[in-house]
Amino acid sequence: METISTENLVKSFGKIVALDGVSLRIEAGELFFLLGPSGCGKSTLLRCIAGLETADSGGIRFGERDVTGVAPHKRETALVFQSYALWPHLNVAQNIAFGLEERRVAKADMKRRVEEALKLVQLAGFGQRAIDQMSGGQQQRVALARALVVKPRCLLLDEPLSNLDAQLRLEMRFEIRRLVKSHGLTAIYVTHDQEEALSMADRMAILSHGRIAQIGTPEAIYRTPHSANVASFIGETNLIAATLRETNGQTVTVATVAGPLSGRLSDPEWRPQVGAAVQVSIRPEAWRLSGQAGDNVIGGNLVERNYLGQRIQYWIDTAAGRQQVVEINPWQIHSPGEVSLRLHVRPEDVLVLQETQAPNPQDRSN
């Protein structure tokens, strides 16, 4: 278990810039997520850390050790792929033992460590099974056991659950986190699945166009995204164009086409000027749908409803555009066609963001 850090990593593929000066520090024992849309650079960053790609410039350190030019097999990492990459002609135990054979571990020690790895992933007694006799979830556990059996300093996971069905993904989320924490590993996990990251990560980095847009805990990034790009990617949100009208520290008032809104600045380092064009982010569950007055009121008409049992999604047409509203176990269910409804939201749930940056016109590698 040790820290992993990158300093100003740059990686290009021809004219395509995949990483554009990426610096981050992952603490020892963290389950750290790299998150972002396809083409943002997250897999390229993971492959550079693993040594499978060589950065054009910048450095990578494991603890105090500079591994920038170190060969992949000498970095003492283990990588779990999206496709599992299991050998179909080898049984479960032989697949798990493959890395130990490469390291010339003694046969008695190898057998013991394979059995320990099988128990760790709850597959004790499955060693002699053929790979094609294992379910998708079991194959993923075999891939994890193969990675853990070599006792890596760092576990790297590249979208390991994307090939599983919904129920298995839920089960494996808890299993992977349990394994990482019980084994005392520093782990880096690449995904584009926001819910997966929110439910598993200690911290996460959101990448956009080869750069880090924001780093923080799942709660901090969801509740206080620093940009409209991050707010839109993590969960769902309503974005409203606005103009900054008044500031008082982190508390601000903005003007919108639907009237003034009071809220808070999302980025504590940001110092916008009065009159600046901004965007307002309001999560669907933050809106309150009521005929009564409240904070930050906007009127609208209900145009669509989606009943999901424990929650209901509404879409309300307002002067500020169509707003999505989510109510959990509502005592009153509204029907499309209702007019003159009133939405209100607490000022602390109104986030004032910098305008979304225009994307880089170059295509990006993932």
Disulfide bonds with the S-S distance in Angstrom:
none
